[in-house]
Amino acid sequence: SALDAAPAAVRVALERRLAEEEEEATKEEEEALAAEAARAATPALSPRELNALLNNCCSVLDALHRLGMPREIVSFDAVIGAVEKWQLGATTLALLSAEHERMLRAAAETTRPEETR
């Protein structure tokens, strides 16, 4: 009957949705494991190298703040955590440096005298 078919359709739809959610969870777990493996694969830095990397990151962040980046966007605590806790120093430095370059270009464009035609 039509009433019996409706619950079956609902059951099939629910089973499909559960399968999709399980697949999404599996993908997220695989991505997390891949990120963890990438972090583990990066060679451990010596204390001196780690300190130099942290200093570089903090110097670039300070330069960003001096160029006008609000301090709420990226804090020194966040940078320290990224470098020391998560071993993401090189990535952090690359991101901060790229933003610094972008802000320098933007500042140069706003202070550049208008070109004559």
FENCORVEN-V401865 format. One record per residue. RES is the residue in one letter. PSI is psi in whole degrees, -180 to 180 (none if undefined). NEAR is the number of other C-alpha atoms within 8 Angstrom. Layout:
RES:PSI:NEAR + RES:PSI:NEAR
//
This chain:
S:168:4 + A:-35:5 + L:-36:6 + D:-32:7 + A:-36:8 + A:-49:8 + P:-34:8 + A:-40:8 + A:-40:8 + V:-43:8 + R:-43:8 + V:-44:8 + A:-42:8 + L:-41:8 + E:-40:8 + R:-45:8 + R:-42:8 + L:-40:8 + A:-41:8 + E:-45:8 + E:-39:8 + E:-40:8 + E:-42:8 + E:-43:8 + A:-40:8 + T:-42:8 + K:-44:8 + E:-41:8 + E:-42:8 + E:-41:8 + E:-41:8 + A:-42:8 + L:-39:8 + A:-41:8 + A:-42:8 + E:-42:8 + A:-38:8 + A:-41:8 + R:-41:10 + A:-30:7 + A:-23:6 + T:135:6 + P:143:5 + A:137:4 + L:149:7 + S:161:6 + P:-37:6 + R:-43:7 + E:-41:8 + L:-43:12 + N:-41:8 + A:-42:8 + L:-44:12 + L:-43:13 + N:-42:8 + N:-45:9 + C:-46:13 + C:-34:10 + S:-43:8 + V:-40:12 + L:-41:11 + D:-42:8 + A:-39:9 + L:-45:13 + H:-39:10 + R:-27:7 + L:-5:8 + G:2:6 + M:128:8 + P:140:7 + R:-19:7 + E:-19:5 + I:-55:6 + V:125:9 + S:162:8 + F:-36:8 + D:-40:6 + A:-42:8 + V:-44:13 + I:-43:10 + G:-43:9 + A:-39:12 + V:-51:14 + E:-45:11 + K:-45:7 + W:-1:8 + Q:42:8 + L:33:10 + G:-48:13 + A:-41:7 + T:-43:7 + T:-46:12 + L:-41:12 + A:-44:8 + L:-46:8 + L:-42:12 + S:-41:9 + A:-42:8 + E:-37:9 + H:-46:11 + E:-42:8 + R:-43:8 + M:-36:10 + L:-43:9 + R:-43:8 + A:-41:8 + A:-39:8 + A:-38:8 + E:-35:7 + T:-23:6 + T:-6:6 + R:132:6 + P:148:4 + E:137:4 + E:142:4 + T:150:3 + R:none:2
//
